[in-house]
Amino acid sequence: MTAHPVRFDFVVHFTNGGSLSARDFRLDIPGSEISDHELAAHLIQDMRLLMAGRVEIANKQVIEEPHKRGAIATDGLAQQTIELADEPLSASELLSRDSTHPVRVVARDGESYMVSRLVV
């Protein structure tokens, strides 16, 4: 099985203050391409970070190499992050952003939420 690790620099800004940063960090991803928003969601889930707000990604490079560990579950990961302090949206506007994937929303008070539609 071939893994697709991505090497990147990041800064995670926490909504309750402070930040976490790394250079040349490596994380396995499910495919050979990933957006910065998806990578931020993978990072937050993989590291089990609470109160994560804005995430800055830089110097992203996908590498192909032999698999070293099991991939994290990707079902239900957010495909987009919206900070309501920067972009005030109504609930219906949030739900219209993406009908197939959850959206990670950082509220004005700093709390982070996942918003998704129920498909019946």
C-alpha positions as CSV (number, residue, x, y, z in Angstrom):
1,M,0.0,0.0,0.0
2,T,1.4,3.4,-0.9
3,A,0.9,6.3,1.5
4,H,0.9,9.9,0.5
5,P,2.4,11.9,3.3
6,V,2.5,15.6,3.0
7,R,5.3,17.7,4.4
8,F,4.3,21.2,5.4
9,D,4.8,24.1,7.9
10,F,1.8,25.1,9.9
11,V,0.5,27.5,12.6
12,V,-2.7,26.6,14.5
13,H,-4.1,29.6,16.3
14,F,-6.3,28.6,19.3
15,T,-9.5,30.4,20.0
16,N,-8.7,30.5,23.7
17,G,-5.3,32.1,23.1
18,G,-1.9,30.8,22.0
19,S,-0.7,28.9,19.0
20,L,1.1,25.7,17.9
21,S,3.5,25.7,15.0
22,A,5.8,23.2,13.3
23,R,8.2,23.1,10.3
24,D,8.6,20.2,8.0
25,F,5.7,18.4,9.7
26,R,4.6,15.2,8.0
27,L,1.1,13.7,7.9
28,D,-0.4,10.9,5.9
29,I,-3.3,11.8,3.6
30,P,-5.7,9.6,1.7
31,G,-4.8,10.7,-1.8
32,S,-2.1,12.5,-3.8
33,E,-3.7,15.9,-3.6
34,I,-5.2,18.0,-0.7
35,S,-6.4,21.6,-0.3
36,D,-5.1,23.7,2.6
37,H,-8.6,23.6,4.2
38,E,-8.7,19.8,4.0
39,L,-5.1,19.5,5.4
40,A,-6.1,21.8,8.3
41,A,-9.0,19.5,9.1
42,H,-6.8,16.4,8.9
43,L,-4.2,18.0,11.2
44,I,-6.8,19.1,13.8
45,Q,-8.4,15.6,13.8
46,D,-5.1,13.7,13.8
47,M,-3.7,15.7,16.7
48,R,-7.1,15.9,18.5
49,L,-6.8,19.6,18.9
50,L,-9.5,21.4,20.8
51,M,-10.3,25.1,20.4
52,A,-8.5,25.2,17.1
53,G,-9.2,28.4,15.2
54,R,-7.4,29.8,12.1
55,V,-4.8,27.4,10.6
56,E,-2.0,28.7,8.4
57,I,-0.4,26.2,6.0
58,A,2.8,26.9,4.1
59,N,5.4,25.0,2.0
60,K,3.1,22.0,1.3
61,Q,4.7,19.1,-0.6
62,V,3.0,15.7,-1.2
63,I,5.5,12.8,-1.1
64,E,5.0,9.2,-2.3
65,E,6.7,6.6,-0.1
66,P,5.9,3.2,1.5
67,H,3.1,3.2,4.1
68,K,4.2,3.5,7.8
69,R,0.9,3.6,9.7
70,G,-2.9,3.4,9.2
71,A,-4.6,6.4,7.8
72,I,-7.0,8.4,9.9
73,A,-10.8,8.2,9.2
74,T,-11.6,10.9,6.6
75,D,-15.4,10.5,6.5
76,G,-17.1,13.6,7.7
77,L,-14.0,15.8,7.7
78,A,-14.6,19.5,6.9
79,Q,-13.7,20.6,3.4
80,Q,-13.8,24.3,4.3
81,T,-13.3,26.5,7.4
82,I,-15.3,29.7,7.9
83,E,-14.5,32.3,10.6
84,L,-17.7,34.2,11.4
85,A,-15.7,37.1,12.8
86,D,-14.3,37.6,9.2
87,E,-17.4,36.5,7.3
88,P,-20.7,36.8,9.1
89,L,-23.1,34.3,7.6
90,S,-26.6,33.1,8.5
91,A,-27.3,29.4,9.2
92,S,-28.9,29.0,5.8
93,E,-25.8,30.6,4.1
94,L,-23.5,28.3,6.0
95,L,-25.5,25.2,4.9
96,S,-25.5,26.4,1.3
97,R,-21.7,26.5,1.2
98,D,-21.4,22.8,0.7
99,S,-24.2,20.3,0.6
100,T,-22.0,17.2,0.6
101,H,-19.3,17.8,3.2
102,P,-19.3,19.4,6.6
103,V,-18.0,22.9,7.1
104,R,-15.9,23.8,10.1
105,V,-17.1,27.1,11.6
106,V,-15.2,29.3,14.1
107,A,-17.8,31.4,15.9
108,R,-17.2,35.0,17.0
109,D,-16.7,33.8,20.6
110,G,-13.9,31.5,19.4
111,E,-15.8,28.2,19.7
112,S,-15.3,25.8,16.8
113,Y,-18.3,23.8,15.3
114,M,-18.9,21.4,12.5
115,V,-22.0,22.2,10.3
116,S,-23.4,19.7,7.9
117,R,-26.7,18.8,6.2
118,L,-28.5,15.6,6.9
119,V,-29.1,13.7,3.7
120,V,-32.3,11.6,3.8
